[in-house]
Structures are given as C-alpha cells and as structure tokens.
Amino acid sequence: MTMETPDPLPASTDALVDQITELAAHIHAATYRLLILIRELDRRRVWADHGCNSCAHWLNWQCGIGLNAAREKVRVAHALETLPEISEAFRQGIISYSKVRAMSRVATPENEADLMNVAYYGTAAHVEKLTRYYRRAKEAEALEAANDRHEKRGLHWYYDDDGMLVIQCRLDPEDGARFLKGLGGTVEALREEDPGDVTAETRAPGVIPGFLSAAHRADALVRMAETVIANGVATPPPGERFEVTVHIDAGSLTGEAPGGMSETDDARPLCSETVRRLGCDAALVGLVVDGDGEPLNVGRRTRAIPPTIKRALNARDRGCRFPGCNYTRFVEGHHVKHWARGGETKLNNLVTLCGRHHRLVHEGGFSVEAVDTGGFCFRDPRGEPIPDAGTFPRKRGDRVAALMEENRRCGLDIDAQTGASNWGGETMDYDVAIHALFEADGGFGVPKTEITSVGQESPH
C-alpha cells in the first residue's frame, strides 16, 4: 500500500490561513451539493431498496455518518428547499453548514433575510445562540397562547324560545379532538344499530347523501350522556397482553399449497409468510390443519428457539445482522431455512433480525442465506446481494484538487475570502435580532423585557 505524498505546507502564516479559509469555503459548497443529493436520494427512497430503515440509516451505513448527524443532514436538506436565500449563500460557499443547520431550525421564507444578516456578519456561535433564544421565545409565546386557550374553555347552555336546549362549548384543541373522536364513534355505532334511519327527512339540507346529519350527531351526544349515566365515568383499563391462537394451513406453511391461508382464532386472515415470521421466535399456540381442515397437530405454548440457543445467538450476533442496521434491542431470531420446510433450530440456521427487517425478509421480498464462511448473504427483492457497509466503489485521485475543480466547473468563484468571517468584534444585540424575527413572521407576542429570560446565558 502506497501513501499519497501531501502537498508541501505553506511557508508563510498568511498563505496557511488563506489555504484553510479557501478550502473551508470549497467544503461548504460541496456540503451544499451533498445535501441536494441526499434530498434526492431520500425522495427516490433509494435507501428502501437496500432494506434500510431510513435515509439516515443509509448514510450511517454507506457514508460512515453518525445517525444523529445523518438525521440532521436529511432534515436540513429538505429545509433548504423552501429557503432560497440561505440555500444560495450555502451553494456559493459563503456560509457554513453549522450556520445553515442552526438557521434551518427556525427559518421561514419570511424571516430568512434577517437570519442571513446575522449569518453574514456574525460567527457560528452568534447564529446558534440567536436561534436558541428565538426558539425559546417562540415556545414562551406558544405556551402563553395555550394557557390563554385553556382559560377560555367552557360549556354554556340555555333553553330557546321553542323549548330546545342550546349548548355552546369551547375546548382545548386536544380535548376537542378527543370529543370529536368519541362523537364520531358513537355516530357510527348508531348507524350500525339502525342503518335505515338515514332518510331525506332527517338529513340536514345540503348534507351529502351517505353522511349523517346534525340531528344524528345530536342523537350521538345524547347516547354518550346516557352511557355515562348508566355506567359511570370509567377509567380506561391498563394495557393487557393476550395469547393468540393461530390456525395454520399446513400446505401454505410448507410451501406445498402457496394459495392457502391461515387465521387467528377470531377469523382474522394471516398470510403464510406472516405466520412463518411469527413462528420464527414467538410464543404461539398453533393448530396445524390439512387441506380438509382436519387438525394435524396442536402445539403447546412454547418458544420456537430454546433459551440456551437464544443466549448463544444473542452472544454471536449482538443485534440485527441486516446490512446497515444497528438495532440491538427488540430483536428476533430468524430461521434461515424455516422449520416448516425442514430447517433445524440450531445456531448455524439462525440469524438475529430487528422486527422491521424480519418482516422484510418474510413479507418484503428480501432473503438471507448462510454462506460457507459462516456468515450470511442478504439479497434484495431482485435477488441482488446487498453490499456490506462502505463497500460501494470509491474513486481515487487527488480528492482536494477534484473538489475545487468541480466547484469551479459549477461556476463558483471561491477564494480565501469567500467564507471568511465578517465579524468585527461588535456586541450582538439579541433583543433587537429576536424582535426582527418575530416581526418578519407577522407579529410579536412576547414582551421585549421577557426575551433575555428565555435563556440561561448572558445575551452578550
């Protein structure tokens, strides 16, 4: 292996500084291009072709970017689409990714000009602190609005001249959503009780046929009150775990009758691959039947993979083995050759997968096979092997020179002053800056005296 000889270091300090700032600006411009490509990769869902959980997981797998940093790059990439001024400055290498990342958390088409003013003349630390203060001020404004709404909640009623009860109600948005969900469910229950009750006489004028009228919603509200009177105010029971009995079609399970279906005890259909996935490593009571519906075997409630083998499997795999996946919790054992097709429950026929990749291998068209070296080869739905992390072809050569040449080819005139700081040591007035952002967004809801209290740091 030969080592590339680095270019001689600059002799003077000024030349050293110029090379650093110029190369940094080229990197800013290249990072912009990277984010545009990432956005397109996410839009095309290329990551799904390789069985990855998300675009961020693909970047973690193939580009060596940490998951948190990858998620931020995907977020920023999509945010840039609606921020033309920030996007253009970033494209030219004038502002750094650090500034763009901070601004994209709060930027809108209305306030990006004010943010860019700070980004041009301030440091990355100034931008970070400004956006942090602004977010806290926005949160304070939102909290004040929520408390104001909560204070205005209420229910009033009176009897009209014709004797009808008129009800007026104001609810918090979340309480209103719960009320409407309960009302809608009660309306549907009433319709199931008497589907023929929707007539031209009871339907309100202008209501589309097939939709229940305001009269039916009133009936539902009365039913909700009657239910409470009859049963009291009940507390929802805590979640419970239920044992599921699966009626398994023997032919479809083994592959001899792929058209067969299995079902749960309450006649909910399950496809064969779903049953095989559940049977890889789950607590089941299986009633296996033949083509005539005659029981062949009723299994006891057992684990498909014994605890001793499961411990050895966990010690060997230490998480999901699917390429690019780093999940280590809530994983499941998978039979490479399913036990219904003669596969044995032994270590070299088992591989650990997370729930999502376990489903992809069974129902998603992906596959896995053991290889002679003792590992596993995963294939996509086309039958193509999924490469290991970081194994896509890499181009060699002078990467720094190629980066700078590519930026020049794109029409970017980048030099040592392009991305250099314009800050002259002035004190940053965060009060004024935050007011400008609020005004750009259409108003200010937090008194100026409260702005500096949103953060713990000194505003200067």
Secondary structure, DSSP 8 states (H G I E B T S, - for coil): ----------SSHHHHHHHHHHHHHHHHHHHHHHHHHHHHHHHTTHHHHTT-SSHHHHHHHHS---HHHHHHHHHHHHHGGG-HHHHHHHHTTSS-HHHHHHHHTT--TTTHHHHHHHHHHS-HHHHHHHHHHHHHHHHHHHHHHHHHHHHT-EEEEEE-TTS-EEEEEE--HHHHHHHHHHHHHHHHHHHHH-GGG--TTTS-TT--TTS--HHHHHHHHHHHHHHHHHH-------------EEEEEHHHHHTSSTT--EEETT--EE-HHHHHHHHHSSEEEEEEE-TTS-EEEE--SEESS-HHHHHHHHHHH-S--STT----SSEEEEESS-GGGT---SGGGEEEEEHHHHHHHHHSS-EEEE-TTSSEEEE-TTS-B---TT-S----S-HHHHHHHHHHHTT----TTSS-----S----HHHHHHHHHHHTT---S-GGGGGGGSSS---
